[in-house]
């Protein structure tokens, strides 16, 4: 068994930032793309005021999507760093997570059986 006694807060922040950025990019696109497509259809309408509204709507949707990805990634990184700091505090009191590691090919398990 190996015990994880400490987690690097900065490394946790970087991992949390990237994981949340990817999640926001993928799942945010599932919500934004239909609205962008519907807005694009109204551009084909041909009426001036409708086209202006659709253009502003498309630009706003793209801007809000980018802002949500950036904010979500940063907030996820901060939360992951806070959780890592709390883990370090609590691991100091009760010990860390115990993890059993095995070498590739299971040679560790064979050594124990012999």
KATA-V53086 format. One record per residue. N is the residue number from 1. OMEGA is omega in whole degrees, 0 to 359 (* if undefined). Layout:
BEGIN
N | OMEGA
N | OMEGA
END
This chain:
BEGIN
1 | 175
2 | 180
3 | 175
4 | 183
5 | 185
6 | 176
7 | 178
8 | 184
9 | 180
10 | 178
11 | 176
12 | 178
13 | 182
14 | 180
15 | 179
16 | 178
17 | 182
18 | 179
19 | 180
20 | 176
21 | 179
22 | 179
23 | 179
24 | 178
25 | 184
26 | 185
27 | 175
28 | 179
29 | 179
30 | 180
31 | 185
32 | 185
33 | 178
34 | 179
35 | 178
36 | 179
37 | 177
38 | 176
39 | 177
40 | 177
41 | 180
42 | 173
43 | 180
44 | 183
45 | 178
46 | 179
47 | 186
48 | 183
49 | 179
50 | 179
51 | 179
52 | 179
53 | 181
54 | 179
55 | 179
56 | 179
57 | 178
58 | 180
59 | 179
60 | 179
61 | 179
62 | 179
63 | 181
64 | 177
65 | 179
66 | 179
67 | 180
68 | 178
69 | 181
70 | 181
71 | 180
72 | 179
73 | 180
74 | 180
75 | 177
76 | 177
77 | 179
78 | 180
79 | 178
80 | 178
81 | 178
82 | 179
83 | 178
84 | 178
85 | 177
86 | 177
87 | 180
88 | 179
89 | 183
90 | 178
91 | 175
92 | 180
93 | 189
94 | 185
95 | 183
96 | 176
97 | 176
98 | 183
99 | 176
100 | 180
101 | 177
102 | 176
103 | 177
104 | 181
105 | 176
106 | 182
107 | 179
108 | 179
109 | 179
110 | 180
111 | 181
112 | 182
113 | 185
114 | *
END
